């Protein structure tokens, strides 16, 4: 399909959506879905109209250069237009990049302490604080689903549900190994240690995405425990859910109600199975192509937080910010997210041959 045909199809879809919504008779869920697509296409259609109009005007101005009386005015307008047209073309090409259908979804955020013992658990807590701050900046809601605390207050593991607009699109590049370099809070010797935590961001699955046969589930219940192993509940409210065909296991004990823990466990289980399916498809599509950003490999070391130098370095795009505290509070995290998104877009445009 040529560029002209692609632009025509976008405009045609935009008009089709407008007609469908004005016709009425749609249920709320369908109308909302169509209106979101319409809103996303509207600025693209405006850019297309401005782009095609600009090309026509450019041609007219070129002809006016031959007129001595109009030459100066035409030259001035051409300078502005010759700068604007490539900007519009780039904006339109970005819109033509195939969308990840999961981008608009909510996400399940999982953070686990890695090497480094208590210090790694404290670092996992720092990362959670960062994402919590970033979620607040974006107007999202973050709810803790499960947390396993260490003896000194960090997290061995924490799982949270993040809901809002385009959550997965902005958080998906966070999956991987995060490393911290600092003098441990647990030590007074003053030596710099390196610890790590692993982050996984999964697009939240919907009921229609993954069909789970109850017969494929093995469900165990047990007494929930707090940090240090003490019982925090005397009833068997904690749930361990195993999906036999895939071997995926989820434990939930955050709630005092077994029913609530079961519901949360099923949400996470469905999301992990959905992620496995997405990863399999992505691996098949990218078998011969090295991804430039976000391979999705949870073992990849993606970022280092260096406290002595006050810097954060993202190793995938060689980006270094000397804003450690601002990043860890969530305030400056969007600078990294935008840089990763831009790099991903550049790689996609390159793959499209633009």
Secondary structure as GFF3:
##gff-version 3
##sequence-region A 1 354
A	DSSP	alpha_helix	3	23	.	.	.	ID=ss1
A	DSSP	alpha_helix	28	64	.	.	.	ID=ss2
A	DSSP	alpha_helix	71	96	.	.	.	ID=ss3
A	DSSP	beta_strand	107	113	.	.	.	ID=ss4
A	DSSP	alpha_helix	117	138	.	.	.	ID=ss5
A	DSSP	beta_strand	141	149	.	.	.	ID=ss6
A	DSSP	beta_strand	155	163	.	.	.	ID=ss7
A	DSSP	alpha_helix	167	171	.	.	.	ID=ss8
A	DSSP	three_ten_helix	172	174	.	.	.	ID=ss9
A	DSSP	beta_strand	176	183	.	.	.	ID=ss10
A	DSSP	beta_strand	192	203	.	.	.	ID=ss11
A	DSSP	three_ten_helix	214	216	.	.	.	ID=ss12
A	DSSP	beta_strand	217	222	.	.	.	ID=ss13
A	DSSP	three_ten_helix	227	229	.	.	.	ID=ss14
A	DSSP	beta_strand	238	243	.	.	.	ID=ss15
A	DSSP	beta_strand	248	252	.	.	.	ID=ss16
A	DSSP	alpha_helix	258	285	.	.	.	ID=ss17
A	DSSP	beta_strand	301	306	.	.	.	ID=ss18
A	DSSP	beta_strand	311	314	.	.	.	ID=ss19
A	DSSP	beta_strand	319	321	.	.	.	ID=ss20
A	DSSP	alpha_helix	324	328	.	.	.	ID=ss21
A	DSSP	alpha_helix	333	351	.	.	.	ID=ss22
###
